[in-house]
């Protein structure tokens, strides 16, 4: 079974990512805790970057003008291929300063 959710990045660094998602879990699987490894795909201007991340903390965000709730999740990067790491670090050096739109983040929890 392959569960998937999309979010928006809030902050990126060499060691981690912060992103906003509409739910803290996919079915019964929480995105933060139990050292759960998430397969993440980050859409950057130069292509998609795949990485494995581990959620370490979260904060519930509320919109005072609507009834929707979202979650800010902070995760550390556990693994990334050398090629993806090169694209990602190039983006950190140049893309973030250009103030482009926040890249979309999609990740999966694989459970068999």
C-alpha positions in Angstrom: 0.0 0.0 0.0 1.3 3.4 -1.0 -0.1 6.4 0.9 0.6 9.9 -0.4 0.0 13.5 0.6 1.1 16.9 -0.9 2.3 19.9 1.0 4.2 23.2 0.6 7.7 23.8 1.9 8.2 26.5 4.5 11.9 26.3 5.0 14.8 24.4 3.5 18.3 23.8 4.8 21.2 21.4 4.2 20.0 19.1 7.0 16.2 19.4 7.0 13.0 20.7 5.6 9.9 22.3 7.1 6.6 21.9 5.3 2.9 22.5 5.7 0.4 19.7 5.2 -3.4 19.5 5.8 -3.1 16.5 8.1 -0.7 15.1 10.7 -1.3 11.5 9.5 -2.1 9.3 6.6 -4.8 6.9 7.6 -3.4 5.4 10.9 0.2 6.4 10.2 1.5 9.6 11.9 4.0 11.7 9.9 6.0 12.6 13.0 7.2 10.1 15.6 8.4 6.5 15.8 11.3 7.4 13.5 8.9 7.0 10.6 10.8 7.4 7.3 8.9 9.4 4.7 9.8 9.2 1.0 9.7 12.8 -0.1 9.8 14.3 -3.6 10.6 18.0 -3.8 9.7 19.8 -7.1 12.5 22.3 -7.8 13.0 24.4 -11.0 15.8 22.1 -12.1 13.7 18.9 -11.5 12.4 16.7 -8.8 14.6 15.8 -5.9 13.9 12.6 -3.9 14.9 12.2 -0.3 14.1 10.2 2.8 13.1 12.4 5.7 12.1 11.8 9.3 9.6 14.0 11.0 10.9 15.3 14.3 8.4 17.9 15.4 5.1 19.5 14.4 2.9 22.5 15.3 -0.8 22.9 14.6 -1.6 25.9 12.5 -5.1 27.5 12.5 -6.6 30.0 10.1 -8.7 32.4 12.1 -10.7 33.3 8.9 -11.7 29.7 8.1 -12.3 26.4 9.8 -9.3 24.7 8.2 -6.4 23.4 10.2 -2.9 22.6 8.8 0.3 21.4 10.4 3.9 22.7 10.2 6.3 19.7 10.3 10.0 19.9 10.8 11.9 17.0 9.4 15.6 16.0 9.1 17.0 14.7 5.9 18.0 11.1 6.4 19.1 10.1 3.0 19.5 11.5 -0.5 21.4 10.4 -3.6 24.5 12.3 -4.6 22.9 13.6 -7.8 19.8 14.8 -5.9 22.0 16.3 -3.2 23.8 18.4 -5.9 20.6 19.7 -7.3 19.2 20.5 -3.9 22.3 22.3 -2.6 22.4 24.3 -5.9 18.9 25.4 -5.2 19.7 26.4 -1.7 22.6 28.5 -3.0 20.6 30.3 -5.7 16.9 29.6 -5.8 16.0 30.6 -2.2 17.5 34.0 -2.7 15.5 34.5 -5.9 12.3 34.3 -3.8 10.6 31.9 -6.2 7.4 30.3 -5.2 7.7 27.7 -2.4 8.4 24.3 -4.0 5.7 21.6 -3.6 6.6 18.6 -1.5 5.0 15.2 -2.0 5.7 12.3 0.2 4.7 8.7 0.8 4.5 6.2 3.6 5.0 2.7 2.2 3.2 0.0 4.2 2.9 -3.5 2.9 
